[in-house]
Amino acid sequence: MKNKSRNFLLAAFTIMLSVWSQNSTAQNANAEEIYPGIEFKMNKIQEPKIPNNVVNIKDFGAVNGGQVLNTKAFADAIDAVSKKGGGKVIIPAGIWLTGPIILKSNLELHAERGALIKFSPDKSLYPLVETSFEGLNTWRCISPIYGKNLENVAFTGNGVWDGSGEVWRQVKKAKLTESQWKKFVASGGVVNESKTSWYPSEVFMNASEGADQNVRLDLKTKEDFEKIHDFLRPVLVSIQNSKRVLFDGPVFQNSPAWNIHPLMIEDLIVRNVTVRNPWFSQNGDGLDVESCKNVLVENSSFDVGDDAICIKSGKDKDGRDRKKPCENIIIRNNIVYHGHGGVTVGSEMSSGVKNMHVSNCSFMGTDVGLRFKSNRGRGGVVENIFISDIYMTDIPSQAISFDLYYGGKSIAETLEEGGAKIANKALPVDEKTPQFKNISMKNITIAGAQQAVFLQGLPEMNLENISISNLIAKADKGVTIIDGNGIKISDAKFDIKDSNVFTIYNVKNSALKNVEINSTSPKAISINGEGCQNIDLTSSSNLSKKIFIGETVPKKAVKL
């Protein structure tokens, strides 16, 4: 009996040890799956799994040289691997002219170094499809690279994908040299009455006059949209409602509208890519990540005509009805040379944006560095954003910008027109009211900007819990804070040309801690507005003789 008991206990102990070991291994595996150093829990993103089948477009009749249309060769190569369950399609060195490429699941398009895939400028090759553009449900020309309801899609290699955007886009004369303008005019198309813009066609010019930015809200049927086909320029890469999508290595350039537009993707990786557009390209965004979940953007460079890395989630009612936020996003180790924003959130953010980490990025000459934008009517909540180790130089407008009165123009254009229109009247809060809250920025260097920081909320929905710490800023203008609640700026050093460094209006529950400014003006910090409450300046005692408090500010609202 003793032996049986001993054996039973030994067996039980062995089982317990095995279970403990399995649980420990599982816990360690789970720990490894979570990204280290990220402020929110996020599992490792799944990469596409591509079967080991390989074909070459040359085997399907593709002809190098940029003169022969290779649309069928691309389609046949994709069909060939798809019939085997998927695989890799190799595009070798050469110039390959093609119409739209329709993606399928379990597909890798590998453009070798030296390969240039040039999409045909013949717009008749791009039929209309129902899609989403600028956050709205609409009709557009099919994208040169298009896929929907897919799994496991990859773009690899170091080749170049070129969207022939020059035949699609409107161009403003003010953005061109004289010789560039003459070249556009000589190429055909039409010039508007004021001689300020060139359009690819009269149809385009007339259609643009009735558009809400770039979408015609008054047209309802496909037949209506067919009449303005030339105006409905597509994004270069459109992948929608899919899982496990990878961009690794190629160059994407010269897009008709936005460059890369992942829409409602789960598990998206963009790394080691180069995204380029002429700086004068209208709506020439780099990467627009919209309503995606689990996203990694790293080790890439952008030089574009509009926002470089942009996070979106639909616009107004169409966006709110979608109910798909952009969430769990890591953006790190990227360079932006030109763009309207280095990293941008909005303005189409009506389904919300949450859990975003941005780190170790450099912005050189971008119109704005960190750009958050929205407008009344959007709705949506942007929250839990963590930004660190950002290096900016030669920013022609605002290095850090929160603008809740966005009107569709770049900040440079808005400043030229006298700045944003600010309304003091609070409107009722409802589902159309956008909200930005719980945003942390630290270790920020601004080496030259028109303005260092611009924070502007709404009277009815203040910017909430925005912290900026370990900031070094050299700029013409300093900091503007309007309609903010819980704004904290700490351990910051400002070298500002203007004598007025801080303009604070209707701000509450906020503080400046360990802030150094170079101005000696008695109005270096100007505080105004009857909505001011609990503004703590006690830990920056060297500022006490540089503060002006307006007559409308309630007594004891400012602590010195």
ZALUM-112342 format. One record per residue (C-alpha): residue in one letter; x, y, z. Coordinates in steps of 0.2 Angstrom, whole numbers, plus 5000, padded with zeros to 4 digits. Layout:
! ZALUM-112342
AXYZ...
This chain:
! ZALUM-112342
M500050005000K501450125004N502250094987K500550124979S500350284988R502150344985N501850304966F500250394966L500950554974L502450544962A501250534947A500250674954F501850784957T502450744939I500750794932M500750954942L502550994936S502050964918V500551084919W501651214928S502951194915Q501651214901N500851364909S502551444911T503051414893A501351484887Q501651634898N503351664892A502751644874N501351774877A502651884884E503751874869E502251904858I501952074866Y502952224859P504252284872G504252474876I502552504870E501352594882F499852484878K499652294876M499852244859N500252074852K501552044838I500752074821Q500551924810E501451924794P500751854778K501051674774I501451644756P501551474748N503151424740N502651434722V503551554711V503251624693N503951764683I502951884673K504051864658D503451684657F501751754653G502251864639A502752024648V503752134637N505052254644G505252434637G503752534643Q502852524626V501852364627L500352354639N500652204651T499052204660K498652024654A500351954658F500152024676A498451944678D498951774671A500451764682I499351804697D498051674692A499451544689V500051554707S498251574714K497751414706K499151324716G498451404732G499551564731G501351614729K502651734723V502551834706I504251904701I504452064692P506252074685A507252224681G506452324666I505152444662W503452364663L501952464657T500252394664G498452434668P497652404685I498352254694I496952154704L497652074719K497151904726S497451814743N499051724747L500051834734E501751914735L502252034721H504152044721A504852184711E506752154709R507952304710G507952384693A506052344690L504952494686I503152454685K502352604676F500452614676S499652674660P499052854658D497552794648K496152834660S494852724651L495852574658Y495252624676P493352584678L492352654692V492152554708E491152584724T492452634737S492952754751F493952914748E494353044760G493252954773L491652954762N490752814753T490852864735W491352804717R493152824711C494152754697I494852584702S496652604709P498152544699I498452414713Y496752354720G496152214732K494752184743N494252044756L495951964755E497151874766N499051864765V499651994753A501452054752F502452184741T504352144742G505952184733N506752354729G505852394713V504752554709W502952564707D502452724698G500652784697S500852904682G500053034693E500553184682V499053144670W497753144684R498153284696Q497653474696V499253584698K499253754706K500353884697A501053954714K501853784718L502853774701T504353854693E503953954677S504653824667Q503653684675W502053784673K502453814654K502753624652F501053584660V500053704650A500953644634S500453464638G498653494635G497253514648V496453674653V496953824664N495653914674E495054094671S496154164684K497654074677T498054004694S497753814691W498053684677Y496853544675P497053384665S495353424656E493853534656V492853394663F493953384678M493953574681N492053584680A491853434692S493053504705E491953664707G490553564714A491553454725D491753444744Q493653454744N493853304732V492153214733R490553254724L489153234737D487753284725L487953144714K487152974718T487152844704K488652764695E487952844679D488153024687F489952984692E490352914674K490053094667I491553154678H492653004676D494153104673F493953194690L493853034700R495753004702P496152854712V497452814726L498952714720V498752564731S497052524738I496852364749Q495252354759N494452244772S495852124772K497052034784R498952014785V499652144773L501452174771F502452314762D504352284763G505652364752P504952444737V504752624731F502952694728Q502852854719N501952974708S500152934714P498553004706A497953044723W498552964740N499952844738I499652694749H497852674757P497552524768L495752524773M495052414787I496552304787E497052194802D498852154804L499752284793I501652304791V502452444782R504352444783N505852484773V504852574760T505152734751V503652844747R503852984735N502753114726P503153284719W502953414733F501653514722S500553354720Q498753394726N498253264739G499853174736D499853094753G501152964757L500252824768D498452844774V498152704787E496252704789S495152604801C496552474803K496952364818N498752314823V499952414813L501752434812V502652574801E504452574803N506152614794S505352704780S505552874771F504252994764D504453144753V502753194747G501453324742D500253314757D500253224774A501653094775I501052964788C499252994791I498052904803K496152904799S494552814802G493152894791K492353054789D490753124797K489153004797D489952884785G491452864797R490352854812D489252724804R490752614800K491152594819K492952544815P494252644824C496152644819E496952564834N498552474840I499752574829I501652584831I502652714820R504452714823N506152754815N505452844800I506053004790V504953134782Y505753254770H504253354764G502453344767H501053444775G501253334791G502553214797V501353114807T499553164806V497953114814G496353164805S495453254799E494453104795M494453024812S492552994815S492752814820G494052864832V495952834834K496652744850N498252664856M499652744845H501452744848V502652864838S504552864842N506252904834C505652994819S506453144810F505453284800M506453394789G505553534781T503853464783D502453594783V502053534800G502853404811L501553324823R499853364816F498153334824K496653404815S494753384815N493153494814R491453504821G490353374812R491653234813G491353154830G492553024835V493753014850V495653014848E496552954864N497952864871I499352934860F501152914865I502453014856S504353024860D506053054853I505553164838Y506753274829M506153424818T507053554808D506553694797I504753674799P503853814789S502353824800Q501853744817A503053604823I501653534835S499853574829F498153534836D496853614825L494953584828Y494453704815Y495253614800G494553684784G495453574771K496953684768S498753664773I499253764788A500453874777E498953914766T497853954782L499254064789E499354164773E497554194774G497754274792G497654114802A496254004808K494554074812I494154044831A492454044837N492154084856K490354014857A490153844863L488953734853P487953584861V488953424862D488353274852E488953134842K489653254829T490853334842P492653274840Q493753244855F495653234858K496253174875N497653084884I499053124873S500853124879M502353194870K504153194877N505953214871I505553334857T506753434848I506253584836A507753664827G506853804818A504953824815Q503753964812Q502853914828A503353784841V501653734848F499853764843L498553684854Q496753734849G495253644856L493353684855P492453784868E491253644870M492553504870N494253564876L495853474872E496053364887N497553294896I498953344884S500753334891I502353394883S503953364892N505853374889L505553494874I506953604866A506153724854K506953864843A505553954833D504954124827K503354104838G503154004854V501553924861T499753954859I498453864870I496653894867D495153794875G496253664884N495953564900G497453474908I498853544897K500553514905I502153574898S503653534909D505553534908A505553634892K506753764885F506153894872D507254004861I505854114853K506054274842D504454344847S504454434864N502754344868V503154164871F501554094878T499754144873I498454064884Y496654084882N495153994891V496353864898K496053764915N496853634926S498453664917A500353694922L502053754916K503353664926N505253704924V504953804909E506353924903I506054064890N507254184883S506054334882T506254474895S504554554891P503254584905K502054504893A503054354888I501654244895S499954314891I498454244899N496654294894G494854224894E493454214907G493554024906C495354014914Q495453904930N496753834940I498353874930D499853834940L501453924936T502253904954S503653784949S504253914936S504654054948N505854144935L504254174925S503354274938K503854454931K503554404913I501654364915F500254474909I498454424916G496954494907E495554584915T494254444910V495254314919P494454264936K495354304952K496454164959A496354074942V498254084940K499354024954L501054114954
